[in-house]
Amino acid sequence: MSNDVTRFLDGYHADVRDLALKMRETILKSVPNAREKIYTGWQTIGYSHNGGMKSQFCAISPQRDRVNVYFNRGTDLDDPDHLLEGTGKNMRHVKVRTLKDAQSKALKELIKAVAALAQPA
């Protein structure tokens, strides 16, 4: 694991830190070529295809009692399990409250789908 990720998550409660690490694992297993970047100003860990914002497809945002997973093109996703929340123009998020939530098949499918949408041409 990256020392940067460890340092970034150090300030969070152990339960939230564990959730964030499990989400990180889920994202990196779902999209093995994803690049990870920490955005301290936004308090997120972003995932993209080439390290740039234009190809970023999702981000982990630790909260006090959960982890939000943001989907940059969430409005373009098919969400049969109704996990996505939010009212932004493009962005949607999923609230991850348990380790089981972080490993759900439906969430993995959303991650794979949004990564495919952001794939550079």
C-alpha positions as CSV (number, residue, x, y, z in Angstrom):
1,M,0.0,0.0,0.0
2,S,1.1,3.5,-0.8
3,N,2.6,5.5,2.1
4,D,0.7,8.5,0.8
5,V,-2.6,6.6,1.2
6,T,-1.6,5.5,4.7
7,R,-0.8,9.1,5.7
8,F,-3.9,10.4,4.2
9,L,-6.1,8.0,6.1
10,D,-4.3,8.4,9.4
11,G,-6.6,11.2,10.5
12,Y,-9.7,9.1,10.3
13,H,-11.4,6.7,12.8
14,A,-10.2,3.1,12.4
15,D,-13.6,1.9,11.1
16,V,-13.6,4.5,8.4
17,R,-10.0,3.8,7.5
18,D,-10.8,0.1,7.1
19,L,-13.8,0.9,4.9
20,A,-11.6,3.2,2.7
21,L,-8.9,0.6,2.4
22,K,-11.5,-2.1,1.4
23,M,-13.0,0.3,-1.1
24,R,-9.5,1.0,-2.5
25,E,-9.0,-2.8,-2.8
26,T,-12.3,-3.2,-4.6
27,I,-11.6,-0.4,-7.1
28,L,-8.1,-1.6,-7.8
29,K,-9.3,-5.2,-8.3
30,S,-12.2,-4.1,-10.5
31,V,-10.0,-1.8,-12.6
32,P,-6.4,-3.2,-12.3
33,N,-4.8,-0.5,-14.5
34,A,-6.4,2.4,-12.5
35,R,-4.1,5.1,-11.3
36,E,-4.5,6.5,-7.8
37,K,-4.0,10.1,-6.7
38,I,-4.7,11.8,-3.4
39,Y,-6.4,15.1,-3.5
40,T,-5.9,16.5,0.0
41,G,-7.8,19.7,-0.7
42,W,-10.9,17.7,-1.6
43,Q,-10.1,15.0,1.0
44,T,-10.5,12.3,-1.7
45,I,-8.5,9.5,-3.3
46,G,-9.2,9.7,-7.0
47,Y,-8.9,6.9,-9.6
48,S,-8.3,7.5,-13.3
49,H,-6.9,5.7,-16.4
50,N,-3.9,8.0,-16.8
51,G,-3.5,10.0,-13.6
52,G,-5.3,13.0,-15.0
53,M,-8.6,14.6,-13.9
54,K,-10.2,14.2,-17.4
55,S,-10.0,10.4,-17.2
56,Q,-10.9,10.2,-13.5
57,F,-13.9,7.9,-13.1
58,C,-14.4,7.6,-9.3
59,A,-13.1,8.8,-6.0
60,I,-13.2,7.6,-2.3
61,S,-14.2,10.3,0.2
62,P,-13.8,9.2,3.9
63,Q,-16.5,10.7,6.1
64,R,-17.1,10.6,9.9
65,D,-19.1,7.4,9.8
66,R,-18.8,6.0,6.3
67,V,-17.0,6.3,3.0
68,N,-18.6,7.9,-0.1
69,V,-17.6,6.7,-3.5
70,Y,-18.1,9.4,-6.1
71,F,-18.8,8.5,-9.7
72,N,-17.9,11.3,-12.1
73,R,-20.3,10.2,-14.7
74,G,-22.8,8.7,-12.4
75,T,-25.8,10.0,-14.3
76,D,-24.7,7.9,-17.3
77,L,-24.8,4.6,-15.3
78,D,-27.4,2.0,-15.3
79,D,-28.2,1.4,-11.6
80,P,-30.7,-1.5,-11.3
81,D,-29.9,-1.8,-7.5
82,H,-30.5,1.9,-6.9
83,L,-27.2,2.5,-5.1
84,L,-26.5,5.9,-6.6
85,E,-27.5,9.0,-4.8
86,G,-27.2,12.7,-5.5
87,T,-28.7,15.4,-7.6
88,G,-25.6,16.9,-9.4
89,K,-25.4,17.5,-13.1
90,N,-23.2,14.5,-13.7
91,M,-21.9,13.3,-10.3
92,R,-23.5,10.6,-8.2
93,H,-22.2,8.8,-5.1
94,V,-22.7,5.6,-3.1
95,K,-22.6,5.6,0.7
96,V,-20.5,2.7,1.9
97,R,-21.2,1.9,5.6
98,T,-19.9,-1.7,6.0
99,L,-17.2,-3.9,4.6
100,K,-19.9,-6.0,3.0
101,D,-21.2,-2.8,1.2
102,A,-17.6,-2.2,-0.1
103,Q,-17.6,-5.6,-1.7
104,S,-21.0,-5.8,-3.2
105,K,-21.4,-7.1,-6.7
106,A,-23.6,-4.2,-7.6
107,L,-21.0,-1.6,-6.5
108,K,-18.3,-3.5,-8.4
109,E,-20.4,-3.4,-11.6
110,L,-20.9,0.4,-11.2
111,I,-17.1,0.8,-10.8
112,K,-16.4,-1.2,-13.9
113,A,-19.1,0.6,-15.9
114,V,-17.9,4.1,-15.0
115,A,-14.3,3.1,-15.7
116,A,-15.3,1.9,-19.2
117,L,-17.1,5.3,-19.8
118,A,-14.0,7.2,-18.9
119,Q,-11.6,5.0,-21.0
120,P,-9.5,7.3,-23.3
121,A,-10.3,6.8,-27.0
